[in-house]
Amino acid sequence: MICKEVMRKLEERWNPSYALEWDNVGLLVGREEKEIKKIFTALDATEETIAQALEFGADLLITHHPMIFSPVKKVTSADFIGRRLITMIQADLCYYAMHTNFDVKGMAQLNQECLGLTDCEVLEETAPGEGIGRVGALEGTMDLKQFAGKVRNDFEIPDVRMYGDPAAIIHRVAVSSGSGKSMIRGAIEKGADVIVTGDVDYHSAIDAVAQGIAVIDAGHYGTEYGTGNYVSGACGRHCQSASSVPGGVVAAERSGEDGT
């Protein structure tokens, strides 16, 4: 497969049109006509991630968070973004990002399923019937302390931050991956007992509690790190003869068949 064919497969499922207007998604580095045999997926395009991708012999790196947000005025080795761009270009490594379009069409569903929520609705609508986050119900009820343990176990992370009365009864749950303190107001309006998100500062958390909603801060990474494995699996299913490889890597063999 060539890069633009991989892009077409990705965009059939996570179309860039679902990205928020401030976002920067799509092919950020590389050639659309490059032959893609191996794909490496990750949350961020750090120098360590890029090195791992190259070590695996990847032709394409796919991340959730775009490495490039602000305009790049120069590309030199003196700047950390410049160093990454130089490394990618010298290695002929294509780089593709899908951020809020994946939040809308993938991440919200992942979080919903991870927590076992039912009867869900979109937390913040960004397109008709689509949007960021979910609000849904637990199968039963539990207290906030028990729910914090559930979040820790379901997301497979070492700890969470809990704000609210540990004995408060939890049934209706809002979840918004990444940095979601801006979603607190919407969660309150939709009647959630708790919101699960990341990057919530102390004052925003205690203000939320004062308005009647508990907060579980599972971390930006904690609520999104599953992206790599999920996208890796999707590439394996949809990028022709691709097969999943441990560590978020996909080996894509050339095939003449349509791999839908």
N, C-alpha and C positions, 0 to 999 in steps of 0.2 A: 504493500500500500504506500501511496505517497501521502505527504502531510495533509494536503487539502482534502483527501478522502477520509482520513482520520477525523479531521475537523468537521466534515459533513456529518459523520456518524455521531460525534459528540453533540453537535448543534441540533440534530434531530430530536434529541432528548433534553438538552439544556441550552435552548436557543438564547443567544446573546440579547435578544430583544427583551428578555425578562430581567436583565441587569438594570440596576438603578442608574439614573442619569450621571451620577458622579463617578461611577465605577470605570474600570479599565480592564476589559476582558477580551479574550480572543488570542490570536497569535501575536505575541509581543516580540519574539526574536526568531529569525530563521526564514527558511525558504519553503514556500508552499509545495514546490515540486520535489522536495527531498524524499528519498526512499526511507520509509520508517519500518524498521525491523524489530526494534525494542522500545518500549515505553516505560518511563519511570514516573510514578505518581507520588505526590507529597503534599503536605499542608502549605509549606513555604519554600521559596527558592533561596535558601541560605547558601553560603559558600560550602558548608558541609554537605547539604543536599545535592548541590551541583556536582561536587566531587564524587558522591556516591553514585549518582546517575552515570557519570562518565566511567566510573570503575565497573559498572554493570554493562557498559557498552551501549547505553541508551542513545537513541536517535531523537527522541522527543521527551521532554520533561513537561508534565502537567501538574500544576499546583492549584490550590484553592485561592490563596491570597496572591494578588498580582504583585510582582516585584516592582513594577513601575506604576506609580500613581501621579506624581508631579512631573512637570516637563523636565527632561534631561537636557541641560545646557552644554555639558561636555562629558566625554567618556574617556577617563584616564584611570590609571592604576592607583592614583592618590585617593580615589573615592570608592567606597565599598560597593555602590551600585555599578560604577564604572568597571571595577574589577570583575564583577560577576558577568556583566555584559561582554567584556573582552574574552573571558574564559569560554562563554557559550559560543561566541562568534568564531573564535579560533578553533574550537572543537567541532564546529558545524552542528551544534546541538540546538534543535528547535525548542521553543519554549511557549507554552500555551497556558492561559489562566482562565478559570471560570469561577467567579466569586459570587456576587449576589444573584446571578442567574441560577447558580447551583443552590444557593440558599432557598430560592423560591421553588425550584423544581426537584430538589433532592434532599437537602439538609433537613428541612422541616419534617419531611416524611421519615427520615432516618431517626430523628430525635423522638418523634411520636411513637415509632415502633420500638425504639430502645426502652422507653419508659412504659410501654404497654398501655398507651392511652386509647380510649374509645370515644365515639361520638364527637369527633374533632371538627373544629372550624379554624379558619385562618386567623392568626393573631392580628396582623396588619396587612390589609389588602393592598397590593401594588399593581395588580392587573385583575380583570374580571375573574373572580373565583380563585385567584392565586395570590400568594404573598409570603411574607416573612413570618416564621413561627407558627405554632399551633396552640390551641386551647382545647383540652379534652378532659375526660373523666378517668379516674382510676377504676379498676373493677370493684373495689370496695373502698374502705376508708382506713386511714392510719394516722398516727400523730406525726407532727412535724419532725421529731427526732428520728422516728422510724423511716419516714420518707427520705430524710437526708442520707440515711444508710442505704436506702434503695438506689438513690441517684448515684452514690459512690460505687455501688456494686454494678449497676446497670451500665454506667459509663466506664467502668474498669479503671478508676482513677484512685490515687491514694487518699485523698481527702477533699472535703468541700467546706465552704463557709456557710453557716446557717444564721439567718436573722429572723427573729420572731419567737413566739412562745413555744418551747419544745413540746408542750402538751396540746397545742392547737390541732384540731382535726382537719385533715387534708383529704379532699375528694376531687375538686376541680383544679386542674394544673395547667399553667401556661409554660411554654418552653420556647426559648429563642436562642439559637446558638451564637457563639462569638461574643461580641460586645453588645449587650442587650438592655442596658439600663433605660434607653429611650423607649423600650417596650413596656415599662412598668405601668404607665398610665393606661395603655390599651388593655393590659391584663386585668387591671382593676375594673375597667368599664365592662369587661366580659365576665366578671364575677369569679375570677380565679382566686383560689385560696392561697396559692403560692406561684411564684415564677422561678423557673430554672434557667439560668443564663450565665454569663461571664462578665468580668471586668466591671463589677458594680462597686463604686466607691462607698466608703462608710456612710457618708451623709445621705447619699441617695438611698441606701439600704434602710437606714433608720427612719427616713421620711416615708418610705414605702410601708414599713411596719406600722407607722402612725396612721396610715390611711387604710389599714386593715388587710394588707397582703404580706405574707411571709416571702422571704427571698432565700434561694439556694444558689450561691455562686460556685459553680463547678469549674470555673476558669474558661478563658477563651480557648485554650488548647484542649481542655477536657471535653468541651462540648462539640469540638470539630475534628479531633484527630482521626476519627474513623473515615474521613473523606478519602484518604489515600487508598485504603483497601477497597472501599466501595467503588471508586472510579476505576481502580485496577481491575476489579471483577467485571465491571461493565465493559471496559475495553476488551477484555478477554472474550466476552460474549458477542460483541458487536463489531469488532475490528477484524473481520474476516477470520483467519485461522489463528487468532490470538489465543494464548494460553496464559493463565495466571501463574506467577512465580512468587514465592514468599518474599516479603519485604516491600510490597507495593510495586513490584516490577512486572511488566507484561512483555512477553516475547511474541512479536507479531510476524508470522511467516507470510510471504507473498502468496496470494491465492487469486485465481481467476474467477472464483465464485463470489456472488453477492452475499456478504456476511450479515444479513439482517437478522 
